[in-house]
Amino acid sequence: MSNLTIRKTHKFGLLAAAVMAASAPTYVQSAEFLDGLAEVNFLALQNYQAIQAKEGAFRPVDEEQSSGFGRIRVNLQFKFHINEYIVADVDIAEEPNDFGNNGDRDFAFHQDFAGIEFELLGLSGAARDNADLTLRLGNIGASPFQFKGFQDGADNQGNALIGNGITDYATAENGMQLSYSETRDSGLIRGYNVAGHVTTSSFGEAFQEDRGFNFRLQGTLEFAGGFKAGLNYFQANQGDQLRFENGVASLAGVTTTNYRFGDGENYNFSASGSSERDTHVGAMPGVEQSIIQLNLAYQPTAETSLIFMLGKSTDDYTFADAAGNAVAGITYFGVDGIADANGTTFDSNSVIKGDSSVEYYTFEAQHYIIPNKFYLAARYSEAENTSDLIAQTDNKVERIQVAAGYWFNDKTLLKFEYVDQEEGVNSGGQIGTGFDGFTSEISVKF
């Protein structure tokens, strides 16, 4: 039996032993003010990690890291009921995952997510108890995955594990979204939702010449018996900004879609800024990127839930070095694919025409050993770089996460996780050969 087979067998054994994924305990109510017209949540999180990059890292100093505490994450979430059918929200965060650049000296709160929502049925005098038609303007939460928790700053208690996924293409851009939801008391289909949005490729503002738009369509069905299904399609149109010279175009000054590398994760490396996305698969330039993803969820009991996600992301362009040679991802070993003798690494800032693509799947499970108190959870993810110009050997990223969570009360959660990631040389992985180790978090939300 090969070493790779042994490692895979060991991983799936751990996954099976850890049991099931992602049901949340008691809902935490917001504090209410002004006769219920204003709601406030406060969130805080402190983490501790002991993680090392494996031998062959792009940045060799990551192979010998010290364990230690990360910066505390803090969020203030406000919701304002303008009237019965208009709601405004804002999330103010001191979040090094997003705002930790400038040498991690930027200890300041930022507007992390905000918007205004209009319930159009109510505003038009056609309000219904089992349906709503909502127009949102402002930051639009953009992600092709559903039903699983996602970690963003101190907002972590909906995520049974600690890290996000290696193909969690997620961000919040500026734009508008229209969604319709309906619930039913009987029948096979108990609820459904359809949504579409259009955004610009910036968390700030972007008005430069030829900057395009990003689009999403989403549909969700909820069935009797605890089964859910969702299908998402994303499309970015940013290619008109590229200016080619001898077949190579620079990404300098080009607005790419923010979801190309996912959101920040709480696995941190000493050679990277805390807001880096370098544990995510980095094969997509995010210029003409499209994503199609199927999401399935099943909750057989109140204590157990399962989630399966299957998707493909493609782009009309491929990362390249300055000479126009295709490379597997934003980070590559150097000239002709040979590691630099001094350990220097290079981040690609150029693209060539040629299809890049990643095919991926994820299985996640969670089971409460003690209802609403103690759970075990696990996630296995695999992503294959199937780009046309990249060798189809040693081209996978694999990650296993095994975790436990304990609720001290309905506001305080302790999580502990083991993570192991392996990256092939042609995979688009951004660490080098992968990483492993332990991490933990304690968080409060009230």
C-alpha positions as CSV (number, residue, x, y, z in Angstrom):
1,M,0.0,0.0,0.0
2,S,1.4,3.4,-1.0
3,N,2.1,6.2,1.6
4,L,-0.6,8.3,-0.2
5,T,-3.1,5.5,0.1
6,I,-2.3,5.1,3.8
7,R,-2.7,8.8,4.5
8,K,-6.0,8.9,2.7
9,T,-7.3,5.8,4.6
10,H,-6.2,7.4,7.8
11,K,-8.0,10.7,6.9
12,F,-11.3,9.0,6.1
13,G,-11.0,7.0,9.3
14,L,-10.7,10.2,11.3
15,L,-13.6,11.7,9.4
16,A,-15.8,8.7,10.2
17,A,-14.8,8.6,13.8
18,A,-15.5,12.3,14.4
19,V,-19.1,12.0,13.2
20,M,-21.5,14.6,11.9
21,A,-21.9,18.4,10.9
22,A,-23.5,21.8,11.5
23,S,-26.6,22.3,13.6
24,A,-26.6,25.3,15.9
25,P,-27.7,25.4,19.6
26,T,-30.0,27.9,21.3
27,Y,-30.4,31.1,19.3
28,V,-28.9,34.2,20.9
29,Q,-31.3,37.1,21.1
30,S,-30.2,40.6,20.4
31,A,-30.4,43.3,22.9
32,E,-33.3,45.6,22.0
33,F,-33.6,49.4,22.3
34,L,-36.0,52.1,21.4
35,D,-39.1,49.9,21.8
36,G,-37.5,47.2,19.7
37,L,-36.6,49.4,16.7
38,A,-32.9,48.9,17.3
39,E,-31.1,45.6,18.0
40,V,-27.4,45.1,19.0
41,N,-25.2,42.1,19.2
42,F,-21.6,42.1,20.6
43,L,-19.2,39.4,19.5
44,A,-15.6,38.7,20.6
45,L,-13.2,35.8,19.9
46,Q,-9.7,34.8,21.0
47,N,-7.8,32.0,19.3
48,Y,-4.6,30.0,20.0
49,Q,-2.8,27.9,17.4
50,A,0.0,25.5,17.0
51,I,0.3,25.1,13.2
52,Q,3.3,24.4,10.9
53,A,3.7,24.4,7.2
54,K,5.1,21.1,5.8
55,E,8.6,20.7,4.4
56,G,8.8,22.3,1.0
57,A,6.8,25.5,1.9
58,F,6.9,28.4,-0.5
59,R,8.1,30.5,2.5
60,P,10.5,28.3,4.4
61,V,10.1,30.3,7.7
62,D,6.5,28.9,7.9
63,E,7.9,25.5,8.5
64,E,9.2,26.5,12.0
65,Q,6.5,28.6,13.6
66,S,5.9,29.2,17.3
67,S,2.5,28.5,18.8
68,G,0.7,31.4,20.3
69,F,-2.3,33.7,20.5
70,G,-3.8,35.6,17.6
71,R,-5.2,39.1,17.7
72,I,-8.6,39.2,19.3
73,R,-11.5,39.7,16.9
74,V,-14.4,42.0,17.9
75,N,-17.7,42.8,16.1
76,L,-20.6,45.1,16.9
77,Q,-23.7,44.3,14.9
78,F,-26.6,46.7,14.7
79,K,-30.0,46.3,13.1
80,F,-32.5,49.2,12.8
81,H,-36.1,48.8,12.0
82,I,-36.9,51.9,10.0
83,N,-40.5,50.8,9.8
84,E,-42.3,47.4,9.6
85,Y,-40.9,46.7,6.1
86,I,-37.6,48.5,6.0
87,V,-34.5,47.4,7.9
88,A,-31.0,48.7,7.9
89,D,-28.0,46.8,9.3
90,V,-24.3,47.4,9.9
91,D,-21.5,45.2,11.2
92,I,-18.6,47.1,12.7
93,A,-15.5,44.9,13.1
94,E,-12.0,45.0,14.4
95,E,-11.1,42.1,12.2
96,P,-7.5,41.3,11.3
97,N,-8.7,38.7,8.8
98,D,-9.9,41.5,6.6
99,F,-8.2,44.6,7.9
100,G,-4.8,43.4,9.2
101,N,-2.5,44.8,6.6
102,N,0.0,47.7,7.1
103,G,2.1,45.5,9.3
104,D,-0.9,44.6,11.5
105,R,-0.8,48.1,13.0
106,D,-4.3,49.0,11.9
107,F,-6.1,48.4,15.2
108,A,-9.3,50.1,14.1
109,F,-13.0,49.3,13.7
110,H,-14.3,49.3,10.1
111,Q,-17.6,49.0,8.4
112,D,-17.5,45.3,7.6
113,F,-21.0,44.7,6.2
114,A,-24.0,47.0,5.8
115,G,-27.1,47.3,3.8
116,I,-30.8,48.4,3.6
117,E,-33.5,45.8,3.0
118,F,-37.0,46.6,1.6
119,E,-39.8,44.0,2.0
120,L,-41.6,44.8,-1.2
121,L,-44.8,42.8,-0.6
122,G,-45.4,44.7,2.6
123,L,-44.5,48.1,1.1
124,S,-47.0,47.5,-1.7
125,G,-49.8,46.5,0.6
126,A,-49.7,42.8,-0.2
127,A,-47.9,41.4,2.9
128,R,-48.2,37.7,3.4
129,D,-47.3,35.7,6.6
130,N,-45.6,32.8,4.7
131,A,-43.7,34.8,2.0
132,D,-41.5,37.8,1.5
133,L,-40.0,39.6,-1.5
134,T,-36.9,41.5,-0.3
135,L,-34.7,44.0,-2.1
136,R,-31.3,44.5,-0.5
137,L,-29.0,47.5,-1.4
138,G,-25.4,47.7,0.0
139,N,-23.0,44.9,0.8
140,I,-24.2,41.6,-0.7
141,G,-23.0,38.4,0.9
142,A,-21.8,36.5,-2.1
143,S,-21.1,32.7,-1.7
144,P,-22.1,29.6,-3.7
145,F,-22.3,27.4,-0.6
146,Q,-25.3,27.0,1.6
147,F,-26.5,25.3,4.8
148,K,-23.0,25.3,6.5
149,G,-21.5,27.8,8.9
150,F,-19.0,30.3,7.7
151,Q,-16.4,32.1,9.9
152,D,-15.9,35.9,9.6
153,G,-14.0,37.7,12.3
154,A,-15.6,37.1,15.7
155,D,-18.8,35.8,14.0
156,N,-17.9,32.1,14.3
157,Q,-20.5,30.3,16.3
158,G,-22.5,29.2,13.2
159,N,-19.4,27.3,12.0
160,A,-19.0,23.9,13.8
161,L,-15.3,23.9,12.9
162,I,-12.7,26.7,13.0
163,G,-11.4,27.1,9.4
164,N,-13.5,27.9,6.4
165,G,-13.2,25.6,3.3
166,I,-10.5,25.4,0.7
167,T,-13.0,26.4,-2.0
168,D,-15.3,28.7,0.0
169,Y,-15.6,31.4,-2.7
170,A,-17.1,34.1,-0.5
171,T,-17.0,37.9,0.0
172,A,-19.2,40.9,0.3
173,E,-19.3,43.4,-2.6
174,N,-21.4,46.4,-3.3
175,G,-24.6,46.0,-5.2
176,M,-28.3,44.9,-5.1
177,Q,-30.1,41.6,-4.5
178,L,-33.7,40.6,-5.0
179,S,-34.9,37.4,-3.3
180,Y,-38.2,35.7,-2.9
181,S,-38.9,33.1,-0.1
182,E,-42.0,31.1,0.7
183,T,-42.8,28.5,3.4
184,R,-45.6,25.9,3.5
185,D,-47.2,23.9,6.4
186,S,-47.7,20.7,4.5
187,G,-46.6,18.8,1.4
188,L,-43.3,17.4,0.2
189,I,-41.8,20.9,-0.4
190,R,-41.9,22.9,2.8
191,G,-40.2,26.0,1.5
192,Y,-38.2,27.5,-1.3
193,N,-36.1,30.6,-2.1
194,V,-34.9,32.2,-5.3
195,A,-32.4,35.0,-5.4
196,G,-30.3,37.0,-7.8
197,H,-27.8,39.8,-7.4
198,V,-25.5,42.1,-9.3
199,T,-22.4,43.7,-7.7
200,T,-19.3,45.6,-8.6
201,S,-15.9,43.9,-7.9
202,S,-14.9,45.9,-4.9
203,F,-15.6,46.1,-1.2
204,G,-14.9,49.8,-1.6
205,E,-15.6,51.6,-4.9
206,A,-14.4,50.8,-8.4
207,F,-15.3,53.0,-11.4
208,Q,-12.3,52.5,-13.7
209,E,-12.6,51.9,-17.4
210,D,-14.1,48.6,-18.5
211,R,-14.7,47.4,-15.0
212,G,-17.6,44.9,-15.3
213,F,-20.2,43.4,-12.9
214,N,-20.6,40.2,-11.0
215,F,-23.8,38.2,-11.1
216,R,-25.3,35.4,-9.0
217,L,-28.5,33.2,-9.4
218,Q,-29.5,30.9,-6.5
219,G,-32.3,28.5,-5.9
220,T,-33.1,26.5,-2.7
221,L,-35.7,23.8,-1.9
222,E,-36.5,22.6,1.6
223,F,-38.3,19.2,1.8
224,A,-40.3,17.4,4.5
225,G,-38.1,15.1,6.5
226,G,-35.0,17.3,7.0
227,F,-33.6,17.4,3.4
228,K,-32.5,20.6,1.6
229,A,-31.0,21.2,-1.8
230,G,-29.6,24.4,-3.4
231,L,-28.0,25.3,-6.7
232,N,-25.9,28.4,-7.3
233,Y,-24.4,30.1,-10.4
234,F,-21.8,32.9,-10.3
235,Q,-20.4,34.9,-13.2
236,A,-17.7,37.6,-13.1
237,N,-17.1,39.9,-16.2
238,Q,-13.9,41.7,-15.6
239,G,-11.8,40.7,-18.7
240,D,-12.2,43.9,-20.7
241,Q,-9.8,45.6,-18.3
242,L,-6.9,43.4,-19.5
243,R,-4.3,44.9,-21.8
244,F,-2.1,42.3,-23.5
245,E,1.4,42.7,-24.7
246,N,3.1,39.7,-26.4
247,G,0.2,37.5,-25.2
248,V,0.7,38.5,-21.5
249,A,-1.5,40.9,-19.4
250,S,-0.6,42.4,-16.0
251,L,-3.2,42.3,-13.2
252,A,-1.7,45.6,-11.8
253,G,-4.6,48.0,-11.4
254,V,-7.2,45.4,-12.6
255,T,-10.3,44.9,-10.4
256,T,-10.8,41.2,-10.0
257,T,-13.7,39.5,-8.3
258,N,-13.3,39.4,-4.5
259,Y,-14.5,35.8,-4.1
260,R,-11.7,34.3,-6.2
261,F,-9.8,33.2,-3.1
262,G,-12.5,33.1,-0.5
263,D,-12.6,35.0,2.8
264,G,-9.8,35.1,5.4
265,E,-9.3,32.1,7.6
266,N,-8.0,31.7,11.2
267,Y,-5.0,29.7,10.2
268,N,-2.1,32.2,10.3
269,F,1.5,32.0,9.1
270,S,4.4,34.1,10.2
271,A,5.5,35.0,6.6
272,S,2.0,36.2,5.6
273,G,-0.1,39.2,6.6
274,S,-3.1,38.2,8.8
275,S,-5.5,39.2,6.1
276,E,-3.9,36.8,3.5
277,R,-6.1,34.1,1.9
278,D,-3.2,31.7,1.3
279,T,-4.7,28.6,2.8
280,H,-7.4,28.7,0.1
281,V,-6.9,27.2,-3.4
282,G,-5.4,30.0,-5.5
283,A,-5.9,28.8,-9.1
284,M,-8.4,31.4,-10.2
285,P,-7.4,34.9,-11.5
286,G,-11.0,36.0,-10.9
287,V,-11.3,37.9,-14.2
288,E,-14.0,36.0,-16.1
289,Q,-14.6,33.5,-13.3
290,S,-17.7,31.4,-13.2
291,I,-18.9,29.0,-10.5
292,I,-21.6,26.4,-10.4
293,Q,-22.2,24.5,-7.1
294,L,-24.7,22.0,-5.8
295,N,-25.4,21.9,-2.1
296,L,-27.2,19.2,-0.2
297,A,-28.1,19.0,3.5
298,Y,-29.8,16.3,5.6
299,Q,-30.7,16.5,9.3
300,P,-32.1,13.2,10.4
301,T,-32.4,14.3,14.1
302,A,-32.1,17.5,16.0
303,E,-28.6,16.4,17.1
304,T,-27.2,15.3,13.7
305,S,-26.7,16.9,10.4
306,L,-24.8,16.2,7.1
307,I,-23.8,18.5,4.3
308,F,-22.4,17.7,0.8
309,M,-21.2,20.3,-1.7
310,L,-20.1,19.7,-5.3
311,G,-18.8,22.4,-7.6
312,K,-16.7,23.7,-10.4
313,S,-15.0,27.1,-10.9
314,T,-13.6,28.2,-14.2
315,D,-11.9,31.3,-15.7
316,D,-11.1,32.2,-19.3
317,Y,-7.6,33.2,-18.1
318,T,-4.7,31.4,-16.4
319,F,-1.9,32.7,-14.1
320,A,1.4,33.1,-15.8
321,D,5.0,34.2,-15.1
322,A,6.4,37.3,-16.7
323,A,7.5,35.3,-19.7
324,G,4.0,34.1,-20.4
325,N,4.4,30.5,-19.1
326,A,1.3,29.1,-17.4
327,V,1.6,28.5,-13.6
328,A,-0.7,26.5,-11.4
329,G,-1.7,29.3,-9.1
330,I,-0.9,32.8,-7.8
331,T,2.1,31.4,-6.0
332,Y,4.6,29.2,-7.8
333,F,8.1,27.8,-7.3
334,G,10.0,30.0,-9.7
335,V,11.5,29.9,-13.2
336,D,10.7,26.7,-15.0
337,G,9.0,25.3,-11.9
338,I,12.2,24.9,-10.0
339,A,12.4,26.0,-6.4
340,D,14.7,29.0,-6.0
341,A,17.9,28.0,-4.2
342,N,17.5,30.9,-1.7
343,G,14.0,30.0,-0.8
344,T,12.6,33.0,-2.7
345,T,9.1,32.7,-3.9
346,F,7.1,34.6,-6.5
347,D,3.5,35.7,-6.6
348,S,2.2,35.8,-10.1
349,N,0.8,39.2,-11.2
350,S,0.3,38.2,-14.9
351,V,-2.3,36.2,-16.9
352,I,-2.5,34.6,-20.3
353,K,-5.5,33.5,-22.3
354,G,-6.3,29.9,-21.5
355,D,-9.0,28.2,-19.4
356,S,-8.3,27.6,-15.7
357,S,-10.6,25.4,-13.7
358,V,-11.0,23.8,-10.3
359,E,-13.3,20.8,-9.6
360,Y,-14.1,20.3,-5.9
361,Y,-16.3,18.6,-3.3
362,T,-16.8,18.8,0.5
363,F,-18.4,16.6,3.1
364,E,-19.2,18.0,6.5
365,A,-20.8,16.4,9.5
366,Q,-21.7,17.3,13.1
367,H,-23.3,15.4,16.0
368,Y,-24.2,16.6,19.5
369,I,-23.1,14.0,22.0
370,I,-24.8,16.1,24.7
371,P,-27.7,18.1,23.1
372,N,-27.1,21.8,22.9
373,K,-23.9,21.3,24.9
374,F,-21.1,19.2,23.4
375,Y,-20.5,18.1,19.8
376,L,-18.0,16.5,17.5
377,A,-17.6,17.7,13.9
378,A,-15.5,16.9,10.8
379,R,-15.0,18.2,7.3
380,Y,-13.2,16.7,4.3
381,S,-12.5,18.8,1.2
382,E,-10.8,18.0,-2.0
383,A,-10.0,20.3,-4.9
384,E,-8.4,19.3,-8.2
385,N,-6.8,21.9,-10.5
386,T,-8.1,20.8,-14.0
387,S,-6.8,23.9,-15.9
388,D,-6.1,23.2,-19.6
389,L,-2.5,24.5,-19.5
390,I,-1.5,22.8,-16.2
391,A,-0.1,19.3,-16.0
392,Q,-2.8,16.9,-14.7
393,T,-0.5,15.2,-12.2
394,D,0.0,16.0,-8.5
395,N,-2.8,18.6,-8.9
396,K,-4.9,18.2,-5.8
397,V,-5.4,20.0,-2.5
398,E,-6.9,18.0,0.3
399,R,-7.9,19.1,3.8
400,I,-9.3,17.3,6.8
401,Q,-10.7,19.1,9.8
402,V,-11.7,17.3,13.0
403,A,-13.2,19.4,15.8
404,A,-15.0,19.4,19.1
405,G,-17.2,22.2,20.6
406,Y,-18.5,22.9,24.1
407,W,-21.1,25.5,24.9
408,F,-20.6,26.8,28.5
409,N,-24.0,28.6,28.0
410,D,-26.0,29.7,24.9
411,K,-23.6,32.7,24.5
412,T,-20.1,31.2,25.0
413,L,-18.5,28.5,22.8
414,L,-15.1,26.8,23.1
415,K,-13.9,25.0,19.9
416,F,-10.8,22.8,19.4
417,E,-9.7,21.6,16.0
418,Y,-7.0,19.5,14.3
419,V,-6.4,20.4,10.6
420,D,-4.2,18.7,8.0
421,Q,-3.8,20.0,4.4
422,E,-1.8,18.5,1.6
423,E,-1.0,20.4,-1.6
424,G,0.3,19.0,-4.9
425,V,2.9,20.9,-6.9
426,N,0.3,21.6,-9.7
427,S,-2.7,22.1,-7.3
428,G,-2.9,25.8,-6.9
429,G,-2.2,25.5,-3.2
430,Q,-0.6,28.6,-1.8
431,I,1.4,27.3,1.2
432,G,3.6,24.9,-0.8
433,T,3.1,21.3,0.2
434,G,0.5,21.9,2.9
435,F,0.3,22.4,6.7
436,D,-1.1,20.7,9.8
437,G,-1.6,21.4,13.5
438,F,-4.0,22.3,16.2
439,T,-6.0,25.5,16.8
440,S,-8.7,26.6,19.2
441,E,-11.1,29.4,19.8
442,I,-13.3,30.7,22.6
443,S,-16.0,33.2,21.6
444,V,-18.9,35.1,23.1
445,K,-22.0,36.5,21.4
446,F,-24.7,38.5,23.2
